[in-house]
Amino acid sequence: MTLQELEQLKQRILSERCMDQERKSPRVTVGMGTCGVKAGAGRVLKELEREIGKAGDVVLTHVGCIGLCSFEPIVEIADRSGPVTTYCHMTPEKVRKVVEEHLVGGKPVKEWILGVREH
């Protein structure tokens, strides 16, 4: 990467952090490190791209390794109200239920939650 490209990346990340602190929209993050991809995170991300429109204004993003390889594919949902819910062992079928119940209905799907933390 050039110095200019690195600076642009830095500005984009800082902008996303500011947006995340305000959290006007829920943010859904998919772990796409090699362990996540091997476990099926690509299919999970594609299903999220298809289903996310049902939930209204949602920010969908992906990151590298989350560091919990044995729980991949991992999806995190940062709600407007503050908590970040981490779902593990996600599949395209689970995505549909999480979008419907958590993002649309406001009720996390407890049986697939790895953890919940405050932002």
C-alpha positions as CSV (number, residue, x, y, z in Angstrom):
1,M,0.0,0.0,0.0
2,T,1.1,3.5,-0.6
3,L,1.3,6.1,2.1
4,Q,-1.8,7.8,0.6
5,E,-3.8,4.5,0.7
6,L,-2.8,3.9,4.3
7,E,-3.9,7.4,5.2
8,Q,-7.3,6.8,3.5
9,L,-7.7,3.5,5.3
10,K,-6.9,5.3,8.6
11,Q,-9.5,8.0,7.9
12,R,-12.1,5.4,7.0
13,I,-11.5,3.4,10.2
14,L,-11.6,6.5,12.4
15,S,-14.9,7.6,10.6
16,E,-16.4,4.1,11.3
17,R,-15.4,4.3,15.0
18,C,-17.1,7.7,15.3
19,M,-20.2,6.3,13.6
20,D,-20.0,3.3,15.9
21,Q,-19.9,5.4,19.0
22,E,-23.0,7.3,17.9
23,R,-24.6,4.0,16.8
24,K,-27.7,5.3,15.0
25,S,-27.9,1.9,13.2
26,P,-27.2,-1.6,14.4
27,R,-23.9,-2.9,13.1
28,V,-23.4,-6.5,12.1
29,T,-19.8,-7.8,11.8
30,V,-18.7,-11.1,10.4
31,G,-15.3,-12.6,11.2
32,M,-13.6,-13.4,7.9
33,G,-10.2,-14.6,8.9
34,T,-8.9,-17.8,7.4
35,C,-10.5,-19.9,10.2
36,G,-13.9,-18.2,9.7
37,V,-13.8,-18.6,5.9
38,K,-12.9,-22.3,6.3
39,A,-15.8,-22.7,8.7
40,G,-18.3,-21.1,6.2
41,A,-18.2,-17.4,7.0
42,G,-18.4,-16.5,3.3
43,R,-21.8,-18.2,3.0
44,V,-22.9,-16.5,6.2
45,L,-21.9,-13.1,4.9
46,K,-23.8,-13.7,1.6
47,E,-26.9,-14.7,3.5
48,L,-26.6,-11.6,5.7
49,E,-26.3,-9.5,2.5
50,R,-29.6,-11.1,1.3
51,E,-31.5,-10.9,4.5
52,I,-30.3,-7.6,6.1
53,G,-32.7,-5.5,4.1
54,K,-35.6,-6.9,6.2
55,A,-34.1,-5.2,9.2
56,G,-34.0,-1.7,7.8
57,D,-31.0,0.5,8.3
58,V,-28.2,-1.9,9.3
59,V,-24.5,-1.5,8.8
60,L,-22.9,-4.8,7.6
61,T,-19.2,-5.2,7.8
62,H,-16.5,-7.8,8.1
63,V,-13.2,-8.1,9.9
64,G,-10.3,-10.5,9.9
65,C,-9.7,-13.0,12.7
66,I,-11.8,-12.4,15.9
67,G,-9.5,-14.8,17.8
68,L,-12.0,-17.5,18.7
69,C,-11.3,-20.1,15.9
70,S,-13.2,-23.0,17.5
71,F,-16.4,-20.9,17.5
72,E,-16.4,-19.8,13.9
73,P,-18.3,-18.6,11.9
74,I,-18.8,-15.7,14.3
75,V,-21.2,-12.8,13.8
76,E,-21.4,-9.8,16.2
77,I,-24.4,-7.5,16.4
78,A,-23.9,-4.1,18.0
79,D,-27.4,-2.9,18.9
80,R,-28.5,0.8,18.9
81,S,-29.0,0.5,22.7
82,G,-25.5,-0.5,23.4
83,P,-24.8,-4.2,23.9
84,V,-22.7,-6.2,21.5
85,T,-24.0,-9.8,21.0
86,T,-21.6,-12.4,19.7
87,Y,-23.2,-15.4,17.9
88,C,-21.1,-18.5,17.2
89,H,-21.2,-21.5,14.8
90,M,-23.4,-19.4,12.5
91,T,-24.9,-20.9,9.3
92,P,-27.0,-19.4,6.5
93,E,-30.1,-20.9,8.2
94,K,-29.3,-19.4,11.5
95,V,-28.8,-16.0,9.8
96,R,-32.4,-15.9,8.8
97,K,-33.6,-16.5,12.4
98,V,-31.1,-14.0,13.9
99,V,-32.2,-11.3,11.4
100,E,-35.9,-11.9,12.0
101,E,-35.7,-12.3,15.8
102,H,-32.8,-10.1,16.8
103,L,-32.5,-7.3,14.2
104,V,-36.2,-7.0,13.3
105,G,-37.8,-8.2,16.6
106,G,-35.3,-6.9,19.1
107,K,-34.9,-10.3,20.9
108,P,-31.5,-12.0,20.7
109,V,-31.5,-15.7,19.8
110,K,-30.1,-17.0,23.2
111,E,-29.2,-20.6,22.1
112,W,-26.5,-19.4,19.7
113,I,-25.0,-16.6,21.8
114,L,-21.4,-16.9,22.8
115,G,-21.4,-13.7,24.9
116,V,-22.8,-10.2,25.3
117,R,-20.8,-7.1,26.2
118,E,-21.4,-3.4,26.6
119,H,-19.7,-1.3,24.0
